[in-house]
Amino acid sequence: MPDRRAFTARKSKGYGVIMDPDGRNVEMDFLQCVHCQAVWQVQPGSGRERGFCMRCNGPTCGPECSGKRVPWEQMLKNWETGKPDDFMPVQAAFANNPITKKEPPKIWVPGDP
């Protein structure tokens, strides 16, 4: 049987069905903010300004949350380790990095140069 519900979000974080007083089912999708974990009902054309964080790769609940720039998982790690809430570790990758190359360890023997 084909799915006939009306999709309002491509990757929704939740789905709800409510039966109104007339006995009709009202279906809705929900999204979740990647910064503060707020949940809202998706209403296309509502005029509410939402955002998308390119660093966290997910939706944000609005302009007031877009400036946080710390993913929820990282914030939990910060709380657990006692670091500031806005701490973000620096991650970098370099081509031909001698530290990351997988070479066999060199064994030093006394008397060898």
N, C-alpha and C positions, 0 to 999 in steps of 0.2 A: 504494500500500500504506500503510495507516495506521501511524502511529508508536505502538508499544505499550509504550514504556518508561515506567517509573514516575517521574514528576517529583517531586522533593523540594524544589525551589526554583523560584520564578517566573522570576527572572533570574539564572541561575547563570553563573559566570565560567569554568566548565570542566565537562567531562563525561568520565567514565572507564568503561571496560569491562574487567573482569578475568575470566579464565576460571579457575574453581576446580578443584581436583584431580578432582572428579567430572565435569567437562566442562560445567558450567553457567556461563552468563555472569552475572556480577554487575555491574549498572549502578549508577553513583552520580553525583551532582552535586557540584560544588565551588563554594565562595564564596571571595571574596578581601576582606581588610580594606582599607578605604579609607585608613587611617592608616599601617599598617606593612607592608602588602602580604602578610601571612601568608595562607596558603591552607589550608582545611580541608574535610573531607568533610561534607556535610550529613546529619545523622542526626536526623530528627524524634523528639522524645520522649527524647533522650539525657540530658536534665537539664543539659547544658552551657549556661551563661548567655552569650548573645551580645548584641550591641547594634546600634543603627542610629543613625548620625550624621545629624542633620537639616541641618547646615551643609554636609557633604560629599555628602549624599544617597546614602548607601551603608551596607553592613553593617560592623560592627566585630567584632574577634575576641573581645572580652570587656571586662569592666569595667576591666582594666589598660590598655587601649588607648583607652577612651572619653574620657579626660581630655586627650588630646593636642590635639585640635581643630584640627590643621593638615593639610589634604589633602596627599597624596603629591606631586602636581604642584607645589604651592606649596613644599614642603620641598626638592624638587630645584632650584627657582629660587633658594631661599635659599642652598643650598650653592654654586650656580654664581656667585652675586653676593657671597658672603661675609657674608650677613646671618645673624642668630641663627636657630637651627632653628625656634623658635616664633614667628617674625615673620609677621604677617598684615596685608596692606595694608588700609587703611580704604576702603570703597567706599560712596558715598552718592549719592543722586539727589534733586534738588529740582525741583519744578514751577516753570516760568517762570524758570529759571536763565538770566541774561543771558550767561553764559559759554558755555553749550551751545547757545544759539539760533543758527541759521544765518542771520545777517544779512550783507549784502555789506559788505566792509571800507570804512571811511570814509577818504577820501584827503584829507590836509591839504595845503592850498596856502598858501604864504606870503601874508599879507595878508588871509586869510579869518579871521573870528572863530572 
